């Protein structure tokens, strides 16, 4: 349940916003990347999460990037409530729009699989949830719950005081999510201290991550926009994720 909050804290992307550049260079999301995070619940070590990005060429010849996030509870928490969730999003490397999403949730006794195929030409998604297939319409430029983070990281501008929006398809519904760009500030971590952009996501749904309210997260104010921290409230208190390894 709560360990997947790391994923939720990092899934929020925005559409371009007018304004000045906050970093000297054009931001980009690396096509090859591996990040590891420590998750705490009420200040107690609770689990880990890993985020990977890998370039993949589909049989059709389409160049894509496969993003994968794996969240796991540690041994202590697993004794009470084991969690092992995997989210995989394959996106078009040029548009950063999702092609396919697979989410495998393993939380306690709850086991669910979501398989979503995006057809942006016909503005439709095909959904297979626990073996049941359905089709529904989506707006233009719709993202999934993971692709929007990497789309955000390629944004040229994130201006404090402004709000930006993205459409996310989530669990058979389309949502417009507002992200408020709050400030530029220093964020400490095991790797030292970095300048980061602080954002607040106004969440219109609980969804598969069971958050109790809005989610605050931090991206480095540089060309890579590395997600370094996330904080949110969940059903049993507060959760925080901190980047452990600095990408080389």
N, C-alpha and C positions, 0 to 999 in steps of 0.2 A: 504493500500500500504506500507507505511513506517514502520508501527509497526511490520510488519512481518520480518523486518530486524533483529530483535532479534533472530528469528528462524534461519535466514540465517547465522548470525554471529556464531551460535553454531552448525551448521550442518556439519562442515568440519572435516573429519577424515583422518587418514593417515595409510599407511602400515608400518610394523616394520622397524626401522632404526638401523643399527649397531652403537654401541657407549656406552659410560658410562652411568650409572644411574644418574639421576638428583635428585632423591628422595631416601631416605634410604630404603624404603620398596617397594614391588611390587605394582604398582598402580592398583586400581580397581574402577569400576563404581558401586556405591551402587544399590542393587536391589530394595530398597525402599528409595524414596527421594522426597522432595518437595522444590522447589526453586522459589523465587519470585523476579522479576526485575522491576526497574523503567526505563521507556524509555523517553528520551528527544530528541526533534527536534530543532536544532539550539539553544540549551541550555534552551528551554522551555519545562516544563513537558507536555508529550504528551500521555502517556498511560502506561499500565502495561503488563507484561507477566508472565506466570507461567509454570514451567516445572515439570512434575511428572514422577516418575518411580514406577511401581507396578509389582510384580511377578504374572504370570497367567499361569495355566496349561490348555492347549487346550484339546478338547474332544479326540484328537488322543493320548493324554498322553504326548505330547511334552511340556517340561518346557520352558517357554518364559518369557520375560520381556516386559511389555507394557510401552512405552514412550509416553507422551502426552505433547504438548506445546500449550498454549492458549494465543493469543495476542489480546488485546483490546485497542481501543483508549479511552481517557478520555472524559468527557462531553463536554469540550470546543472544542476539535478537532472533536468530533463526530458531532457537529453542522454543520461543513463544509464537513467532510469526515469520516463517521463512518467505523470502522474496527472491525471485530470480526472473527479471523481466528483460526482454530483448526487443528493441525497436530497430528496424532496418528500412531506410528510405533510399530509393534510387532516383536520382534527379538528372535531368538534362544538363550537361556540363555547360551549355551556352546560355540557356534561359534560367537555370536554377529552379525550374518548375518540376514537381514530382512526377515520376513515371509510375512508380509502384511503392507501396508501403506494406510492410508486414510487421505486426505487433504480436508478440507472444507473451502473455501475462501469466505469471505463476506467483500467486500471492496466497499463502496459507492453503486452504482447500479450494481456492478459486482458480480455475484454469480456463483461459479464453484465448482464442486466436482471431485476429483481424487481418484480412488480406484485401487490400484496396488497389485497384488499377485505375489510373487516371488517363482519360482521353480528352485532352484540352482542345482538340479540333472540334469535337462534337459537344464539348462542355458537359461531360458525363463522367461518373465514376461507377465502376463495377465493384461491389462489395461482397466478400464471402466472410461471414461471421459465424463461427462454430458450425460450418458446413452448409449454411443457408445463404443462397445467392440473391442479390438484389441490385437494381440500378437506379441511380438518381442524378438529377441535374446539379451542376456546380457553376458558379459565376466565373468570369474570366479571371485568370491569374490566381487561381486558388492553390493554396499550399497545403501540405500535410503537417502533422504535429512535430516533425523534425526538420523538414526541408526549409522551413521559414527561418530557422536560426541562421543557416548558412547563407540564405538570401540576405538577411539582415547584415551579416558580416561583410558583404560586398557593397553595402550602401556607401555612397560618397559623402553623405552628410547625416549627422545626428545632432541636432541643435537643442541645447537646454532650453526649456520653456515651451517647446513645441510638442504636439501629439501627432503620432502617425498611426496608420492602420493597415491591417492585413486580413484577408479572408482565409480562414482555416476550415478544412473539412475534417470533422471529428465525429466518429461514432454515428454515422448516417445523418449528420446535420452540418449545415454551413453557418459559420459564425464570423462576424466582423470583430476583430480584437483590437482594442486601442492600447498603444504603448506610449507612455509619457516619458520623454527624455528629461530627466530631472537635473543632473549636474555632472560636472567633471570633478573627480576627487581621487585621493590616494587610497589604495587598498593594500593592506599588509597580508603576507602569506608566508609559507615556509621558504619561499624563494626570494623573500625580501619585500620590496614595496614597489607598486607600479601605479601609473596614472590610468584611471579607468572612467568609462562613461557609465553612469548609473541610470538604469531604466526601470520603470514600474509598469508591469502589465496588468491591465484592468480585465480580470477574468469573468466572462459572461457564463461560464459553465464549470461544474465540478469535473465532469468527464471521467476518464479512466484513472486520473491521478488523485482524486479525492482531496484537492486543495480546499481550504476553508475561506480563502479570500484572495487578494491580489498577490502578485509575485514580484519581488525586486531582484534584479540581476545586474551584473557588472561585466562590461567588455573592455579590454585594453584599448586605450586611445592611441592606437598605432595602426600600421598597415595590416596587421593580422587579425585585429579585433578578437583576441583570445578570450573566451568566457572564463573568468577567474573565480567568480563567486555567485552564489544564489541563496536567497533566504525566502521563506514562506511559512505560512501557518497551515497545519494539517489537522486532522481530526483529533490527534492526541497531543498537540502542542506545536512547537516550532521546529523547523528543520533547516539546516544550513549545509551547503556543499562548497568546498574549497579545493581549488586546483592544487594537486600535489607535485606533479612534475612539470617543469617548464619546457615547452616544446623547443627542440634544437633547430 
